[in-house]
Amino acid sequence: MDDKELVVEVEEPPSIEKVPYPWEDVPPAQWNDWRWQLAHRLNTVEEFQRVIALTPDEFAALSVPGLFRVDVTPYFASLMDPEDPNCPIRRQVIPTDCEHTPFEFEMVDSLAEDAHSPVPGLVHRYPDRVLMLVTTQCASYCRYCTRSRIVGDSHAQFNTSQHTAQIDYIASNPQIRDVLLSGGDPLILNQSVLEGLLERLRAIPHVEVIRIGTRVPVFLPQRINPELVGMLQKYHPLWMNIHFNHPKEITPEVERALALLANAGIPLGSQSVLLAGINDCPNIFLTLVQQLVRNRVRPYYIYQCDLVHGAGHFRTPVAKGIEIMESLRGHTSGYAIPTYVIDAPEGGGKVPLLPNYLLSMSEKKVVVRNYEGFISTYVQPTDYPSHDSATCPYCQARHEEGGQEGVAGLLAGRSRSITPEGWRGVHQRDDASQSTPEEFIKTGISGNGDKPVRMQQTSKQDGRRKRTGNGRKRRSEMAGIEPKEGKQ
């Protein structure tokens, strides 16, 4: 079948007839043109003063040299409450003086993405998938941006040679089956550039799924047009994850954009960041996820705000996220409930967090509670025939994960321990001046392969366990002080 026969017909969304203040003199055709929207973004005090009543705090923040880039599309600016500085739309894109206040433990690259980049712009954190940063530009810029170290810098663009290096790396690593395009925002790219990337990725046999992470449908719904959607649907299976934070973002324009994407067979997910003063409310999230599901968008993640510079005032306690999850489970459809995660600092990856539903267990029973607090007992089977991985073709065909098996590897018996960096050295108690009898060295299996494990000696004199060396240094030695005579 010809590729053209696979393309689903998509209709042009209805145009917006009434252009909002203060752009009422702009012809509707221009207002609905995504290129016009990008070319007329707001970024100065004077431009914002035409739309909102800036507070002294906002005015001062916009005037600070070296500020993380500010750009807001006229469409998104039109959603801001001009008189309310706590407007959830406004707070996401208008800087305040709090942005310049450092907080403890903040980092420039809080997720250690640069440390996991084998080639510029490609983050290979998980065994079977990669994050491909294809641009540093966005339609508008979130004030809590995780990648503020690079995003928004027009002089730090990813070019064709870097795109080629990223794709070459993916092609040479057959364990990679899932590629997420992000940035910046991939949907800001010239359409021919974006299609070129999708075409090259789809030509790699082991790449099964391509995903696009974007906020364009929220900031710039005019960009989602039949031409773009018709191109995207040629590269299925293609998924799209859209960043939504508040129900006020789901306007008729956004709903039409989502319908275009969904009608083209593109599975849609959403991710949100838990933000103080914006969406740190169980009922805001309940409304958001239900509106998303109504528009065929599956809530995917709620992120705890990262430890990134400039975002300290947006952070909430983790307890607030647990409270929100508690308010969703049982109170709305299961497929409307996202996963609440901390993207662990230093590159630990996403760690899911849930309220405690498993209360206790014994060999025979499990005690659980539901969302109402009802506590029940589930009786475990006594005649369960354990799964035999030796005869399971799926277990035998499983790909190695290069030392990233984690706890699943312990449960499967492929390793016996996971040891923190330097752990063995810390627990090596031998005194270098004493020799260790050969009989006290045995070979054990650890998560790092076969390594000698040093056992503890037993004193022949008193039968008590004694370390093979002095495990503690004298305080004087630790401080670099020469011991006095007669005190050794």
MIPA-813795 format. One record per residue (C-alpha): residue number from 1; x, y, z; residue in one letter. Coordinates in steps of 0.001 Angstrom, whole numbers, m for minus. Layout:
# residues N
  resi        x        y        z  resn
   NUM        X        Y        Z     a
...
//
This chain:
# residues 488
  resi        x        y        z  resn
     1        0        0        0     m
     2     1293     3462     m881     d
     3     2222     5718     2026     d
     4     m224     8321      785     k
     5    m3081     5838     1210     e
     6    m2203     5508     4896     l
     7    m2568     9216     5566     v
     8    m5819    10005     7349     v
     9    m7663    13051     6092     e
    10    m7608    15867     8627     v
    11    m9751    18962     8508     e
    12    m8542    22507     8975     e
    13    m9634    23717    12439     p
    14   m12054    26624    12441     p
    15   m10330    29992    12608     s
    16   m10659    32323    15577     i
    17   m12913    35120    14389     e
    18   m12551    37488    17353     k
    19    m8994    38498    18172     v
    20    m8506    39342    21866     p
    21    m7423    42684    23319     y
    22    m4973    44379    22762     p
    23    m4523    42711    19374     w
    24    m8052    43451    18112     e
    25    m6648    45279    15094     d
    26    m4747    42191    13939     v
    27    m6589    40362    11112     p
    28    m7837    36929    12235     p
    29    m5831    35257     9464     a
    30    m2642    36653    10950     q
    31    m3644    35821    14517     w
    32    m4216    32210    13457     n
    33     m848    32026    11686     d
    34     1684    30337    13927     w
    35     4543    32147    12223     r
    36     2944    35493    13058     w
    37     2572    34358    16663     q
    38     6280    33484    16915     l
    39     7345    36733    15256     a
    40     5280    38835    17680     h
    41     6193    37226    20995     r
    42     6288    39493    24036     l
    43     9550    39877    25944     n
    44     9970    43459    27173     t
    45     8491    45503    30000     v
    46     6786    47784    27508     e
    47     5165    44907    25617     e
    48     3875    43224    28765     f
    49     2524    46505    30141     q
    50      126    46593    27195     r
    51    m1360    43287    28331     v
    52    m1085    43068    32135     i
    53     m600    45381    35096     a
    54     2963    44465    36036     l
    55     3719    44339    39740     t
    56     6898    46028    41008     p
    57     8318    42527    41502     d
    58     7629    41531    37895     e
    59     8870    44874    36590     f
    60    12169    44521    38468     a
    61    12657    40893    37386     a
    62    12117    41724    33712     l
    63    14776    44430    33979     s
    64    17540    42205    35392     v
    65    20484    41666    32998     p
    66    21232    38064    32074     g
    67    17697    36896    32845     l
    68    16702    33439    31592     f
    69    15014    34080    28278     r
    70    11516    35527    28303     v
    71     9273    35033    25263     d
    72     5498    34621    25369     v
    73     3284    34099    22339     t
    74      439    36624    21986     p
    75    m2016    33710    22166     y
    76     m717    32483    25551     f
    77     m358    36052    26846     a
    78    m4027    36610    26044     s
    79    m4912    33933    28610     l
    80    m3239    35798    31484     m
    81    m5375    37617    34028     d
    82    m4193    41226    33613     p
    83    m4979    42176    37230     e
    84    m4000    39010    39118     d
    85     m261    38397    39645     p
    86    m1155    34937    41004     n
    87    m2819    33916    37742     c
    88    m1579    30354    37018     p
    89     m955    31182    33356     i
    90      938    34349    34184     r
    91     3136    32830    36899     r
    92     4466    30169    34534     q
    93     5953    32635    32039     v
    94     6442    36021    33754     i
    95     9568    36180    35928     p
    96     9541    37472    39497     t
    97    12350    38544    41781     d
    98    12211    35124    43507     c
    99    13789    33654    40381     e
   100    17095    35272    41338     h
   101    17107    33933    44898     t
   102    19347    30851    45179     p
   103    18254    27936    47337     f
   104    20134    25150    49058     e
   105    21094    22207    46844     f
   106    20166    23927    43579     e
   107    22083    22747    40516     m
   108    22702    23888    36977     v
   109    22190    20383    35519     d
   110    20106    18773    38244     s
   111    19463    15560    36294     l
   112    23105    15098    35237     a
   113    22050    14952    31590     e
   114    25429    16162    30368     d
   115    27122    13303    32246     a
   116    24905    10807    30381     h
   117    25545    12297    26927     s
   118    27766    10100    24713     p
   119    27430    12716    21944     v
   120    26230    16326    22267     p
   121    22492    16573    22780     g
   122    21854    12848    23234     l
   123    21071    11588    26745     v
   124    21369     7824    27228     h
   125    20194     7311    30807     r
   126    18100     4127    30450     y
   127    19215      935    28680     p
   128    16684      810    25821     d
   129    15816     4460    25180     r
   130    17434     7813    24578     v
   131    16522    11471    24804     l
   132    17417    13377    21650     m
   133    17684    17148    22107     l
   134    17113    18592    18640     v
   135    16775    22325    19371     t
   136    17230    24831    22183     t
   137    14265    26985    21128     q
   138    10687    26991    22455     c
   139     7484    28814    21566     a
   140     7448    30319    25073     s
   141     9748    29724    28042     y
   142     8686    28224    31380     c
   143    10254    29912    34390     r
   144    11017    26531    36036     y
   145    12734    25019    32982     c
   146    14936    22027    33830     t
   147    17246    22785    30889     r
   148    17559    26524    31437     s
   149    21334    26007    31164     r
   150    20930    25615    27383     i
   151    17304    26284    26413     v
   152    16603    29692    24947     g
   153    20185    30365    23916     d
   154    20064    31186    20215     s
   155    23835    30730    20020     h
   156    23661    27147    21338     a
   157    21596    25532    18603     q
   158    22011    21879    17621     f
   159    23085    21734    13987     n
   160    22942    19159    11205     t
   161    26283    17572    12072     s
   162    25194    17116    15693     q
   163    21887    15614    14586     h
   164    23871    13185    12426     t
   165    26130    12230    15337     a
   166    23054    11584    17498     q
   167    21423     9384    14860     i
   168    24688     7532    14159     d
   169    24958     6691    17862     y
   170    21379     5380    17914     i
   171    21998     3302    14774     a
   172    25125     1749    16262     s
   173    23432      711    19516     n
   174    20827    m1967    18757     p
   175    19507    m2024    22331     q
   176    17884     1379    21718     i
   177    14247      806    20757     r
   178    12653     4091    21882     d
   179    13732     7632    20931     v
   180    12254    10750    22556     l
   181    12705    13999    20629     l
   182    12808    17014    22891     s
   183    14783    20185    23385     g
   184    13686    22983    23414     g
   185    10607    22022    21465     d
   186    10870    19855    18328     p
   187     7665    21294    16862     l
   188     9397    24686    16558     i
   189    11795    23229    13991     l
   190    11335    23882    10311     n
   191     8977    21132     9157     q
   192    11415    19760     6578     s
   193    14126    19486     9270     v
   194    11772    17689    11645     l
   195    10620    15304     8926     e
   196    14219    14598     7963     g
   197    14965    13527    11538     l
   198    11842    11352    11740     l
   199    12606     9738     8390     e
   200    16163     8862     9403     r
   201    15072     7482    12755     l
   202    12307     5395    11197     r
   203    14899     3875     8831     a
   204    16788     2351    11778     i
   205    15429    m1211    12138     p
   206    15732    m1480    15925     h
   207    13978     1850    16648     v
   208    10447      715    17424     e
   209     8898     3859    18880     v
   210     9471     7565    18290     i
   211     8121    10081    20776     r
   212     7910    13868    20689     i
   213     7902    15907    23888     g
   214     6289    19284    23292     t
   215     4463    22251    24737     r
   216     3564    23746    21373     v
   217     m110    22613    21542     p
   218     m381    24687    24752     v
   219     1738    27724    23865     f
   220     1056    27771    20134     l
   221    m1948    25623    19130     p
   222    m1978    27364    15733     q
   223     1107    25283    14832     r
   224     m939    22088    14905     i
   225    m2354    22228    11395     n
   226    m3221    19621     8745     p
   227      124    20001     7002     e
   228     2102    19202    10150     l
   229     m218    16411    11282     v
   230     m251    14834     7817     g
   231     3538    14668     7924     m
   232     3711    13264    11478     l
   233     1305    10411    10838     q
   234     3583     8997     8131     k
   235     6039     7891    10831     y
   236     3894     5716    13071     h
   237     4251     4387    15680     p
   238     4737     7972    16801     l
   239     3657     9166    20239     w
   240     3372    12675    21626     m
   241     3704    13817    25217     n
   242     2340    17309    25910     i
   243     3162    19459    28933     h
   244      m16    20651    30709     f
   245      m29    22242    34155     n
   246    m3468    23784    34678     h
   247    m7057    23407    33416     p
   248    m7019    27027    32172     k
   249    m4556    25948    29478     e
   250    m7183    23748    27823     i
   251    m8921    26305    25625     t
   252   m11093    25686    22533     p
   253    m8003    26318    20380     e
   254    m6046    23690    22301     v
   255    m8926    21217    22117     e
   256    m9032    21568    18332     r
   257    m5279    20972    18134     a
   258    m5570    17858    20306     l
   259    m8416    16556    18136     a
   260    m6306    16967    14996     l
   261    m3480    14953    16559     l
   262    m5714    12252    18030     a
   263    m7702    11849    14819     n
   264    m4403    11199    13020     a
   265    m3813     8189    15262     g
   266    m1105     9799    17401     i
   267    m1379     8525    21002     p
   268    m1290    11539    23326     l
   269       45    11709    26867     g
   270      522    14576    29268     s
   271     3086    15472    31865     q
   272     2777    18116    34542     s
   273     5159    19718    37014     v
   274     3887    20191    40545     l
   275     4247    23956    41076     l
   276     3625    25978    44232     a
   277      882    28543    43772     g
   278      m83    27170    40354     i
   279    m1406    23611    40646     n
   280     m562    22463    44191     d
   281    m4200    21593    44848     c
   282    m5922    18191    44605     p
   283    m9009    19699    42961     n
   284    m6998    21563    40322     i
   285    m5330    18286    39333     f
   286    m8612    16386    39425     l
   287   m10125    18917    37013     t
   288    m7016    18873    34806     l
   289    m6807    15094    34377     v
   290   m10514    14772    33679     q
   291   m10365    17474    31008     q
   292    m7334    15800    29475     l
   293    m9054    12417    29259     v
   294   m12085    14061    27701     r
   295    m9728    15287    24970     n
   296    m8164    11819    24483     r
   297    m4966    12696    26355     v
   298    m3717    10123    28868     r
   299    m2218    11701    32015     p
   300     1305    10266    32217     y
   301     3509    11973    34821     y
   302     3352    14505    37624     i
   303     6924    15631    38235     y
   304     8235    16952    41515     q
   305     9884    20264    40634     c
   306    13595    19758    39926     d
   307    16432    21290    41945     l
   308    17227    23656    39108     v
   309    18492    27199    39556     h
   310    15695    29753    39417     g
   311    12901    27345    40358     a
   312    13192    27309    44152     g
   313     9999    29315    44696     h
   314     8002    26761    42660     f
   315     9010    23793    44804     r
   316     6503    22040    47078     t
   317     7004    19399    49776     p
   318     6800    15847    48424     v
   319     3918    15384    50864     a
   320     1830    17690    48649     k
   321     2308    15331    45711     g
   322     1284    12343    47834     i
   323    m1814    14263    48945     e
   324    m2733    14899    45307     i
   325    m2253    11228    44393     m
   326    m4404    10250    47365     e
   327    m7138    12551    46053     s
   328    m7065    10991    42573     l
   329    m7002     7238    43198     r
   330   m10577     6014    43604     g
   331   m11985     9485    42980     h
   332   m11655     9343    39199     t
   333   m11027     6791    36445     s
   334    m7838     4763    36741     g
   335    m6641     5793    33276     y
   336    m6923     9451    34350     a
   337    m4331     8976    37125     i
   338     m724     9900    36276     p
   339     2374     8575    38002     t
   340     3916    10950    40532     y
   341     7715    10888    40250     v
   342    10864    12507    41494     i
   343    13424    12719    38725     d
   344    16241    11820    41093     a
   345    19041    14411    41288     p
   346    22491    13447    39983     e
   347    20965    11378    37170     g
   348    19096     8739    39170     g
   349    16132     8720    36806     g
   350    12425     8733    37594     k
   351    11422     7330    40979     v
   352     7643     6731    41345     p
   353     5950     7728    44597     l
   354     2576     6542    45895     l
   355      598     6566    49114     p
   356     1060     3362    51141     n
   357    m1630      893    50134     y
   358      248    m2263    51217     l
   359       29    m2254    55030     l
   360     1571    m5574    55987     s
   361     2074    m9161    54890     m
   362     2874   m12614    56129     s
   363     3702   m15830    54337     e
   364        6   m16477    53774     k
   365    m1753   m13099    53741     k
   366    m1413    m9550    52487     v
   367    m3098    m6641    54247     v
   368    m4080    m3740    52000     v
   369    m6215     m610    52254     r
   370    m8226     1205    49615     n
   371    m8730     4920    48964     y
   372   m11530     5076    51571     e
   373    m9361     3600    54308     g
   374   m11100      213    54099     f
   375    m8608    m2448    55204     i
   376    m8831    m5928    53732     s
   377    m6892    m9183    53624     t
   378    m5868   m10978    50462     y
   379    m5020   m14659    50939     v
   380    m1951   m15774    49000     q
   381    m1951   m19079    47077     p
   382     m279   m22079    48676     t
   383      212   m24123    45502     d
   384     1629   m21552    43106     y
   385     3953   m23235    40552     p
   386     6818   m20770    40241     s
   387     7638   m19457    36783     h
   388    10545   m21316    35182     d
   389    12738   m18756    33435     s
   390    14945   m21539    32058     a
   391    12134   m22750    29794     t
   392    10529   m19365    29062     c
   393    11419   m18149    25540     p
   394    10869   m14511    26570     y
   395    13296   m14830    29469     c
   396    15849   m16510    27214     q
   397    15513   m13826    24534     a
   398    15919   m11009    27036     r
   399    18563    m8393    26151     h
   400    21333    m7578    28580     e
   401    21103    m4120    30150     e
   402    24783    m3439    30668     g
   403    24864    m3313    34450     g
   404    21561    m1388    34756     q
   405    19370    m4319    35819     e
   406    18947    m2881    39305     g
   407    16582    m4544    41783     v
   408    14942    m6586    38995     a
   409    18320    m8265    38482     g
   410    18463    m9210    42161     l
   411    14978   m10733    42045     l
   412    15846   m12691    38899     a
   413    19030   m14045    40501     g
   414    21358   m12449    37971     r
   415    23207   m10677    40785     s
   416    23303   m10829    44562     r
   417    23963    m7258    45613     s
   418    24048    m3641    44512     i
   419    26958    m1817    46101     t
   420    27349     1970    46289     p
   421    30503     3449    44799     e
   422    33407     3036    47214     g
   423    31466      710    49513     w
   424    33999    m2107    49320     r
   425    36892      213    50006     g
   426    35149     1611    53078     v
   427    34629    m1893    54426     h
   428    38159    m3084    53659     q
   429    39571    m3166    57207     r
   430    42963    m4799    56595     d
   431    46073    m3229    58046     d
   432    48569    m2979    55219     a
   433    51389    m3936    57634     s
   434    49821    m7288    58371     q
   435    49479   m10149    55977     s
   436    46123   m11833    55649     t
   437    46108   m15633    55732     p
   438    45021   m17128    52450     e
   439    42255   m19113    54100     e
   440    40398   m15887    54920     f
   441    40062   m14875    51252     i
   442    37058   m16321    49495     k
   443    35460   m15602    46166     t
   444    31892   m14322    46169     g
   445    29532   m13016    43573     i
   446    28474    m9398    43658     s
   447    26535    m7134    41379     g
   448    29869    m6138    39817     n
   449    30936    m9665    38900     g
   450    33283   m12073    40666     d
   451    35459   m10223    43136     k
   452    37281   m11360    46254     p
   453    35253   m10789    49397     v
   454    37323   m10427    52548     r
   455    35861   m12266    55555     m
   456    36260   m11459    59249     q
   457    38776   m13425    61310     q
   458    38036   m15153    64549     t
   459    40640   m14803    67313     s
   460    42041   m18172    68384     k
   461    42674   m16787    71858     q
   462    39180   m15817    72929     d
   463    36963   m17082    70104     g
   464    35492   m13610    69573     r
   465    35145   m12047    66129     r
   466    37915    m9562    65414     k
   467    38614    m7506    62318     r
   468    41710    m8343    60321     t
   469    43006    m4848    60979     g
   470    42201    m1842    63070     n
   471    38993     m555    61489     g
   472    39276     2766    63292     r
   473    42047     5279    63016     k
   474    43137     7119    66104     r
   475    41796    10664    66326     r
   476    45356    11951    66337     s
   477    46103    10127    63093     e
   478    42952    11412    61424     m
   479    43845    14978    62403     a
   480    47443    14585    61265     g
   481    48802    15073    64828     i
   482    51994    13319    65933     e
   483    51238    11102    68964     p
   484    53132    11880    72168     k
   485    55547     9377    73642     e
   486    53919     6836    75902     g
   487    50463     7491    74425     k
   488    50577     5027    71546     q
//
